[in-house]
């Protein structure tokens, strides 16, 4: 199953800016729409990586249960 997110791109004088509606902090820019799309993929990966690291730090030494979570479409 894949999780589907919504990318939003806006044309600006410098090129394009983009963000993901469902993932605060995942935003980017690019000279072309293709560059902005590629940069947004990288931004998503970096935000998820940073969030994982913050969560691991917050639960370090605590008794927790970790499990996979599949998101089903509404």
Residue pairs with C-beta under 8 A, 6 or more apart in sequence:
1 70
1 71
1 72
3 71
4 73
5 20
5 21
5 22
5 23
5 44
6 20
6 21
6 22
7 18
7 19
7 20
7 37
7 40
8 18
8 19
8 20
8 21
9 16
9 17
9 18
9 33
9 36
9 37
10 16
10 17
10 18
12 29
14 29
14 31
15 29
15 30
15 31
15 32
15 35
15 36
16 29
16 30
16 31
16 32
16 33
16 35
16 36
17 27
17 28
17 29
17 36
18 27
18 28
18 29
18 30
18 36
18 37
18 39
18 40
19 26
19 27
19 28
19 40
20 26
20 27
20 40
20 43
20 44
23 44
23 47
25 47
26 40
26 43
26 44
26 47
27 40
27 43
28 36
28 39
28 40
28 42
28 43
29 36
29 39
30 36
30 37
30 38
30 39
